[in-house]
């Protein structure tokens, strides 16, 4: 159940992501400049990722809370969806226009595309 909910939350719709047209974000400063003051959205999901390492928002009717840090070129987060602890994961981050792609398991897993608004 925990794993299934994590997959729903991440909207993991495909196997490992192709990088067509996406640019890798490898520096914390570049990541922060993209997300600061903007919402990450997708059907059923609205998240704020703050400069000071917090994640907050809503996904499919539940609160989302968590913390993030930049580690060795990856967005590493701990996340709660309601009361459910989705645990830690370090993700590769890529961008194309207003689309930000988070790829789980240091870029080897499934991905979720969110829009910067």
C-alpha positions as CSV (number, residue, x, y, z in Angstrom):
1,X,0.0,0.0,0.0
2,X,2.8,2.4,0.9
3,X,4.6,1.8,-2.3
4,X,1.4,2.1,-4.4
5,X,0.6,5.4,-2.8
6,X,4.1,6.7,-3.4
7,X,3.7,5.8,-7.1
8,X,0.4,7.5,-7.3
9,X,1.8,10.6,-5.7
10,X,4.8,10.7,-8.0
11,X,2.5,10.1,-11.0
12,X,5.0,7.6,-12.2
13,X,3.7,6.9,-15.7
14,X,6.7,5.5,-17.5
15,X,9.8,3.4,-17.1
16,X,13.1,5.2,-16.8
17,X,12.9,8.6,-18.4
18,X,14.4,9.5,-21.7
19,X,16.1,12.9,-21.6
20,X,14.8,14.2,-25.0
21,X,15.0,18.0,-24.8
22,X,15.5,18.1,-21.0
23,X,18.6,19.8,-19.4
24,X,20.1,18.3,-16.3
25,X,20.1,20.5,-13.2
26,X,23.2,19.6,-11.2
27,X,23.6,22.7,-8.9
28,X,21.5,23.6,-5.9
29,X,21.5,27.3,-6.9
30,X,20.1,26.6,-10.4
31,X,17.3,24.4,-8.8
32,X,16.4,27.1,-6.3
33,X,16.3,29.8,-8.9
34,X,13.7,27.7,-10.9
35,X,11.4,26.8,-8.0
36,X,11.6,29.8,-5.7
37,X,8.3,31.6,-5.5
38,X,6.7,29.1,-7.9
39,X,4.4,26.2,-7.5
40,X,5.0,22.7,-8.9
41,X,1.7,21.4,-10.3
42,X,0.2,18.5,-12.0
43,X,-3.3,17.1,-12.1
44,X,-4.2,16.7,-8.4
45,X,-0.9,18.0,-7.1
46,X,0.3,21.4,-6.0
47,X,3.6,21.7,-4.2
48,X,5.9,24.5,-2.9
49,X,9.5,23.6,-2.6
50,X,11.1,26.4,-0.5
51,X,14.6,27.7,-0.5
52,X,15.0,26.8,3.2
53,X,14.5,23.0,2.6
54,X,10.8,22.6,3.1
55,X,8.2,20.9,0.9
56,X,4.5,21.6,1.5
57,X,1.3,21.4,-0.5
58,X,-1.5,19.0,-1.4
59,X,-1.9,15.9,-3.5
60,X,-5.1,14.1,-4.2
61,X,-6.9,15.6,-1.2
62,X,-4.1,15.1,1.4
63,X,-1.5,17.4,2.8
64,X,2.0,16.9,1.6
65,X,4.9,17.8,3.9
66,X,8.6,17.1,3.9
67,X,12.1,18.3,3.7
68,X,14.7,18.4,1.0
69,X,18.5,18.9,0.6
70,X,20.8,19.0,-2.4
71,X,23.4,16.2,-2.2
72,X,26.0,15.4,-4.9
73,X,23.9,16.8,-7.8
74,X,20.6,15.3,-6.6
75,X,17.4,16.5,-5.0
76,X,17.1,14.4,-1.9
77,X,13.8,14.5,-0.1
78,X,11.9,13.0,2.8
79,X,8.1,13.1,2.2
80,X,4.8,12.6,4.0
81,X,1.5,12.3,2.1
82,X,-1.0,12.8,4.9
83,X,0.1,10.5,7.7
84,X,1.9,8.2,5.3
85,X,5.7,8.3,5.4
86,X,6.9,7.9,1.8
87,X,10.5,7.8,3.0
88,X,13.7,9.2,1.5
89,X,14.7,9.3,-2.2
90,X,17.4,11.2,-4.1
91,X,16.2,12.2,-7.5
92,X,17.8,13.6,-10.7
93,X,16.1,16.8,-11.8
94,X,15.8,17.9,-15.4
95,X,14.0,20.9,-17.0
96,X,12.5,21.7,-20.4
97,X,10.7,25.1,-20.5
98,X,8.2,25.1,-17.6
99,X,8.4,21.3,-17.2
100,X,10.5,20.0,-14.3
101,X,11.1,16.2,-14.4
102,X,12.0,14.4,-11.2
103,X,13.5,11.0,-11.8
104,X,13.6,8.7,-8.7
105,X,16.5,6.6,-7.5
106,X,19.3,9.0,-8.7
107,X,17.9,9.1,-12.2
108,X,17.5,5.4,-12.8
109,X,13.8,5.0,-11.7
110,X,10.4,6.3,-12.7
111,X,9.7,9.9,-13.3
112,X,7.2,12.6,-12.6
113,X,6.8,15.8,-14.7
114,X,5.5,18.8,-12.9
115,X,4.8,22.3,-14.3
116,X,6.3,25.4,-12.8
117,X,3.6,28.0,-12.2
